[in-house]
Amino acid sequence: LPASALAGAVFMVASDLLARVALAPVELPVGLVTALVGGPFFLYLLKKRKVT
């Protein structure tokens, strides 16, 4: 559980940094960056899950 909290914090800091520097004069919303990364990852987890 502590590793998951640390990974989430690192992910949010990295997303914030990317949102600030991706389009230099304009700052993207952090939610947009997390959705662009988290959405495909969530779909990957759904496809990977075995149906029993």
Buried (B, 14 or more C-beta within 10 A) or exposed (E): EEEEEEEEEEBEEEBBEBBBEEEEEEEBEBEEBBEEBEEEEEEEEEEEEEEE
